[in-house]
Every structure is written in structure tokens, then in C-alpha cells.
């Protein structure tokens, strides 16, 4: 079955709704102000997105109170959030944490995913943001037979905005998945200064924290792997949205900036650079759409599609952001211009959920590509 890379009418309508809200509520100056303040997340914007637009339940089946959408719709939302570098916990809660729960199964998981889908709570999957599909994320925390957690996890995305943590831990009988409130006794969060100020991270520690087990050895590993694979695949769409913004803003600026009596964009050397970047962004969009379609259809080649998307889209986003800063000249190097937010998000995304090199290595194994001799 071939991939469908085109956007459907439903996806276009969803994009229009999300974009209209972000245009109204996610002004670059406000995002910059939040980066300098004590509240980087826009909780009011997130409530509107989660509850009124319904993005919190996109990946949740209707029988569990969700929208019954798929990775394709979530990818469209991430494109728009990447375009605006919106400071909301969509990746950590709606993608990573929520994607794990249906695979975990059981009444406790279904109850939690229903609360997340309705926007009642926000969650974070307690794994390092750098974790790639296939990573062993169960060693950092241990659980006893009563579900009491001890251990530490660093660089957890969106944990500072979460009400609930979904924690992979090693129990007496093997890997398990546990639910615990972030304000539970024995649970502590500290927030290091991240490179990307619009997506805070947190180091989470557990010292005798009582949690509820959601899944045991039978499903816990598969649930976490599904979450990491989904997260890596959909992150490519965020990178595409970011890269497209950088390209569009740079083209617009070079049409307006004049030197020697003519628009700077008319200079052949700059035109060639932008043409090369446009081609890379178009190819990145195709790779990201293929990954989203593969995840949505639960295709057998989904791991291959995700590895291709991340190996290609992450460097394109970085290059687009670097070109944006450089081709904006002096203004592009200032704090007031939002280009640096895109550069920092692109660099942070490049190591999130697996580096391009990690995904290329995974791809080689998936397609039986032999390693170079010597």
C-alpha cells in the first residue's frame, strides 16, 4: 500500500483552526516575554487547544473519550506548533504520554487516557528527551512490589507542566509502567536551563514515592516503544513547520531589504541558497508526511519511515534556521527577532528522540544495509 502524502480536507480544517488560534494568541513578542519570565508555558493557550479545539484527544479512540484521530492529524498540529514555536506541552502529553497508554491497556490506563483526552490533566512520559526508539529507559527508576518508586530521570520534556507522570520503571518481575502525580510525596522536580526556552525540561527524582502500576512486563516495553516511535515520527512534522517558517520569513525579508538600489533577494547567490533550501524543505515534508501516514495506518514499514524522517528532517530544520539567522543579517542576531527561537528549537529537536546519526544507524539495521568494512 502506497503512502498518501496529501493533506485531507479534515486535516486542512484542523490546520486552519489551530493556525487561527496561534495567530491570535502566540505573538512572537509574547513568546519572547515568556522565555524571560517565570512561566514559560502558556497555560491558557494550552487549555484552549486541549479542550476547545480538542487536540489533547487526537490520538485517543472515541470509546475512551478522544477524537478518534490518527498520527496524520497530530502531525498537522505539530507543524503549526513548530511554525509558532508555541510554548505548550503537546509533544510531552498528547504524543508521548498518551501514545503509550492504549498499548499498556487495563482499566487504570484507560481512565488516565480519558482524563488526558478531555484536557482535565496533562501528563509527561518520564524518559530523557534524547531517548530514541529502542532505547532502554527502564533502568533509571526501580519499583518494589507495592509500586513504590526510587530513582531519577533527567531531561524529561514538559514535566514542569504535567499533573501526572507516566514512569517506566523496573519492578520485581521486570519492566513496568507507573502513574504518579507530580505533587505526590517523595516526588521532586528541578528545572535546568534548557537550550530551547520554549520547551522546558525537568529532572525528576523519586524517593519512596507511591505510584499505581499501569502495565507490567507483558505490555510496558511495547507501550514505551510505541510512544518513542510515535514521538520521533511526529517530531519530524514539527521540524518541517519550523523550517517552512524560516524559509518563508527569509524570502519575505530578502524581498524587502535593499542594497545597491535593488532587493537583496535578486542577487543570484542568495537566490540559489534559497532554492536549495526550498528543495530540502519540500523533501522533508514528504518524509514527515510518510512517517505520519505510516504511523496512522500502523504499517509494517513504520520504523523505516520514522528513521528516514528523523534522519532527514532534523538537519534540514537546523539548516533552515541557520540560514534564516544569517540571511537576516544584523537583525537576525538580536534577541528581539524571533529567529533565534527557531534555531534553538531546531538544535534541541535535533537531539530529541534520537539524533540523525542514531536514526541512520537504526535505518541501516532495518533495511539490512551492511556496515562499511574496516
N, C-alpha and C positions, 0 to 999 in steps of 0.2 A: 504494500500500500504506500503510495507516494505521499509526501508531506504537503499540507495545504498552508502555504506561506502568506496567503492573502488575509486581510482583516475582514471579518464578517460585519454585517450591519449592527448586530448586537455589540460587538467589540467597539465599533466606531461610536455608537451611542454612549457606551460606558466611558470611552476616552473623552468625549465631549463634556460629559457631566463632571468628570474628575478635573479636566483642564479648566473648566469654568470656575470651579471652586478654588483651585490653586491660583488662578489669575487674580481672584478676588481676595484670597486670604494668605498668600505666600509671596508677598512682595520681597524682592531681594534685600531691601533695606531692613525689613523686619527680620529676615533670616540672619543677617549680619548682626543685628542687635541682640538676637537670642544667643548667638555664639559668644558674645561678650558678657552675657548675663548669667544668672544662677539657674535659669530654667530653659535649657536648650530645646526641649521638646515643646511643640505647640499642642498642648492637650486639648484645647478647644477645637482645633482643626481636626485632630485625630478622632474626637468624638463624632464630629460631623461626618467624616469619611466612614467611620466604622458603623455608625448607627443609621444615619440618614441616607447616605449613598449605598451602604451595605457592603463595603469592601472587606470587612472583617470576616464575613462568611462565604467569600467567593469559593474557597476550596472545601467547603463543608457541604455534605449532602443535604438535600431538603428535609429528609426524615430526621436529621439531627438539628434542624433549625437554621440551616445555612441557605445560601443562594443556589446551591447545586451547580455552580460553575466549574471551571476547569483551570488548568495552568495557562491556557491561552488568555483568558480574561485577566488573571492575575498578572500576566506578563504585560498587558496593556496598561494596567495601573502602575506597574513598576516603571514602565517607560516614562509616564508622566511624572512620577515622583522623582525619577532621575533627572528629568529635564529641569525641575524646580529645586533639586536637592532638598526636598521637603523634610523637615525635622519631625517625622512621625515613625512609630515603631512597626511599620507594616512588614518589613523583612523578618524581624525577630519574632513577632507574634503571629501574624496572619500566614506567613510562609513557613518558617522553620518549626515553630512550636505546633501550629495547627496541623501541618502535614504529617507529623509523627503520630498524632493521636488516633486517627481512624485505623491505622495499621496496628497500633497497640491493642485496640479492641477492649471490650469489657465495659461494664456499666460506669465505672469511675471515669474512664477516658471519654465516654460519650457525654457524660454530664459536664465535664470540663470543656469539651469542644463546643457544646451547645452554648455555654456561657461566653466563650470567646466569639462565637459566631454572632451573638446578639450584641456584642460590644459591652457586655457587663464587666468583663475583666480583660486585661492584657497580659500576655504571657511571654516568656523568653525560654528558649531551649538552652540549657546550661552547658554549652560546649564552647571552646575557644572559637572566635570568629574565623580564624585561619583554618579550621578543620575542613578537609576535603572529603568527598565521598570515599568510603573505605577506611577512614581514619579510626583508630581505636580511641574512643572518647569515654570509655567506662573506667579507666584506671584512676582518674583524679579523685573520685569520691567512692567511699565504701559505705555499705548499709548493713545493719545487722538484721536478725530475723524479725524484729519489730518495726523495721523501717526507719531506724534512727541513723541519720547521715553524719559522716565525718569526712572532711576533705576540703579541697579548694579547686576552683576552676577560674582561670584568668581570661580576660578579654571577651566577656560574654556580650554579644550585641543586644542592645535595647533592654538590658536587665535593669537599668535605673528607672525605666518607665513601667516595668512589669509589676503586676499584682501577684502573679503566680510564676514559679519556676518549674519547668519540666526537666528533671535531673536524671541523666544517665549515671548509673552507679553500679558497682559490683557488689552483689549480695552473697549470702552463704551458698546459694545454689547457682550462682552465675550472674550474668548481666541482667539488670532490671531498669525500669523507668519509673520515676517517682514524682509526685506532685507535692509542692510545698509553697506556702505563702511567703512572700518576700519579707514580711514582718514577723515571721514565726520565731520564737525563742531559739537561740543557737544559730541563727542565720544572719550573716553580715555582708554588706556590700560596700566596696570602696570604688571610687571612680577616678582612674588615672586620666591624665590629659591625653585625648586621642589626637591623631593626625587629622582626622575628619571630625570637626567640631559639630557637624550636623547629625552625626550618628554616634552618640556616646557609647562607650563600652564600660564594663564593670568587672572587677574581680570579686568573685563570690566565694565565701567560706562557710562551712558548716561545722559546728562543734556540738554534737549531740542534738541535732535538730530533728524533730519527729516529723516524718513525711508519710504520705499514703502511696502505696505501690500501685502503679497503673498497669504495668506489664512485667512479666518475668522472662526467663531465658528463652521461652518459645517465640516471643514476638518482639522483645525490646530491641535487639540488634537490628532487626528488619525495619522497625519503626524509625530508628535514628538514621539508618542508611537511606530510607526514603526521604526523610526530611533534608538530609545533606544533599542528596541528588537533586531534589526539587529546588532547594535554595540555590545551588550552583547554577542550575539551568535557568532559573528565573532572574538571577542576578545579571545575566547577560543582557536581558531586556533593559534593566536599569542603566547598564553601561551604554547601550545604544541610545537611550533617551538623553543621557548626558552628552555623548559625542555629537548627537544631532544638534543640541543647543549650542555647543561650542562652534560647530560649523556654521550654523545659521547666524549667530551673533558676529562671527568673524567676517562673513561675507557682507553683512549689513554695515559693519564698521568700515570695511575697506571701500565700500561704495561711497561713503560719506567723507572719509579722510582724504584730503587733497595734498598733493605735493608736486612741485614744478608745474602748477596750473592744471593738474588732471587728477582724477580719483586714483588713489594708491592701488585699488583693485585692478586697474587697467594694465599694470605692469606685468609683463609676461611671466617673470619668475614667480611672482606671488600667485598668479592665476594657475600656474602648473602645480604649485603646492596645494592649493585649494582643490583642484581637480583630482589630485591623488588622494586627498583626504576624503572627498566626496565618494570616490570609488570604494575606499575602505569602509566607510560608514554604511554604504549600501550592502556590501558583502557581510558586514557584521550584523545588520538587520536580518538578512536571510539566515545566518547561522543561529541567531537568537530565536527567530520565529520557528525554525526547525526544531530547536530544543523544546520550546513551549508546546509545539504540536505533538512531539514525541511523548512528552510527559502527560499531556492531556489524553492522548489515546492509549497510554500505558504500552507503547510499542516496545518490542524486544530490543530495538536499537537505541533506546533512550539513553543508556550510559554513553554510547558513542556520540550521540547528538549533543549531549551535555558537555562532554570533554572537548569536542570541536568548538562549541560555542564559547566556552570559557577560555580555551587556548587562544582564540582569535579576538574575541570582543574586549577582553581586558586590556591588551596592548593598544588596541585602536582607541579606546576611551582615553588612555593616558596620552597618546599622541595627539588626539584632538584637543585635549585640554592644554597641552604644552604649546601647540600651535596657536591656540586662542590667546594665551597669555603673551606669547612672543609677538604675534601679528597685531595685537592691540597696542604695541609699543609701550610708552611710559605709563599710560593709564592702566594697562593690563597688569602692571606690577604693584598696584596700590591696593590697600586693604578695602577701599571704598568700592572698587569694581568687583563684581561677583565672580570673576573668572577664577580667582584662587580657590573659591569653594568647590568648583568643579574639578580643579587639579587635585585638591586634597581628597575629594571623594573618589576620583579615578585611581589615585595611588593606593588608597585604602582598599578599594574594591579589588585591586589587582592581587592582593594577598588574601582577600576574603574567600573562604570556602574553597581554598586551593589555588596556588599560583599557576600561571600559564605553563610553567615547566612541569609542575605536578600533573596537570591535566594532559599535557603532551605525553608524558610517561605512561599515564593510565590509558591513553588512546592507543599507544603502541602495543600495549598488552592486549587490549580489547580486540584489535584487528590483526593480531599475530604478526606484528612487524618486528623482525629480529633486531637486536641491538647491534651497534657497529662493532666490528671486530677490533681487538687490540685495546 
